[in-house]
Amino acid sequence: MNGKVIKSGVDRQKDSKPEGAEFVGAPMPYYLQIAPAYGLHAGYLPGYPASHGCIRMPASWARRFYYAAHVGTLLVIYR
């Protein structure tokens, strides 16, 4: 269309897109999936919970995790 958000909060698997529209996903550098629809990745840290489930980290941390982890690596998440 013209770069404007037509409808926010849609589900690509349930909602059809308007003609001429395109889906532009959010960047998630160094993404590691830890469960369906959840992962670890580099991203902005606003200082308060601001995610729908992903764990965002500084880019340097995310890069280290990305290259150190392998399928089956034990991950313990705690607060």
VMD Tcl script that draws the C-alpha trace (Angstrom):
set ca {
  {0.00 0.00 0.00}
  {1.91 3.12 1.06}
  {3.85 2.00 4.12}
  {0.96 2.56 6.51}
  {-0.20 -0.05 9.01}
  {-3.63 -1.15 7.81}
  {-4.53 -3.38 10.76}
  {-2.28 -4.28 13.70}
  {-2.34 -7.45 15.79}
  {-3.25 -9.79 12.95}
  {-2.42 -13.48 12.80}
  {-0.85 -14.41 9.45}
  {-2.31 -17.91 9.71}
  {-5.89 -16.76 10.39}
  {-6.30 -13.31 8.83}
  {-6.15 -12.63 5.10}
  {-4.14 -9.67 3.91}
  {-5.67 -6.90 1.81}
  {-4.79 -6.86 -1.89}
  {-1.44 -5.16 -2.47}
  {-0.35 -5.48 1.16}
  {2.76 -7.31 2.31}
  {3.82 -8.74 5.65}
  {6.95 -7.15 7.11}
  {8.18 -9.08 10.14}
  {10.12 -7.61 13.02}
  {13.90 -8.05 12.88}
  {15.15 -10.68 15.35}
  {18.93 -10.99 14.96}
  {20.47 -14.20 16.33}
  {17.06 -15.82 16.91}
  {17.08 -19.13 18.79}
  {13.72 -20.89 19.14}
  {13.11 -22.25 22.65}
  {9.45 -23.23 22.14}
  {6.86 -22.69 19.41}
  {6.48 -18.89 19.03}
  {9.09 -18.17 21.74}
  {12.76 -17.50 21.41}
  {15.89 -15.65 22.41}
  {17.19 -12.86 20.17}
  {18.91 -9.50 20.05}
  {16.62 -6.55 20.54}
  {15.90 -3.25 22.23}
  {15.62 -3.49 26.03}
  {13.21 -0.79 27.28}
  {13.65 -1.66 30.98}
  {10.17 -3.15 31.42}
  {8.34 -6.22 30.04}
  {7.53 -5.42 26.40}
  {7.35 -8.72 24.56}
  {4.76 -11.32 23.64}
  {7.04 -14.09 24.85}
  {10.52 -13.68 23.40}
  {13.53 -12.95 25.56}
  {15.46 -10.00 24.19}
  {19.14 -9.52 24.95}
  {21.87 -7.07 24.05}
  {23.28 -7.95 20.62}
  {26.65 -9.05 22.03}
  {24.94 -11.55 24.37}
  {22.57 -12.81 21.68}
  {25.47 -13.37 19.29}
  {27.38 -15.40 21.89}
  {24.32 -17.56 22.70}
  {23.59 -18.07 19.00}
  {27.05 -19.43 18.22}
  {27.45 -21.40 21.49}
  {24.10 -23.21 21.57}
  {23.33 -26.36 19.60}
  {20.15 -28.42 19.26}
  {19.60 -30.09 22.64}
  {21.52 -27.51 24.69}
  {19.96 -27.27 28.18}
  {18.48 -23.85 28.82}
  {17.34 -22.75 32.27}
  {15.37 -19.50 32.47}
  {14.80 -17.84 35.81}
  {14.05 -14.40 37.09}
}
mol new
graphics top color blue
foreach p $ca { graphics top sphere $p radius 0.5 }
foreach p [lrange $ca 0 end-1] q [lrange $ca 1 end] { graphics top cylinder $p $q radius 0.2 }
display resetview
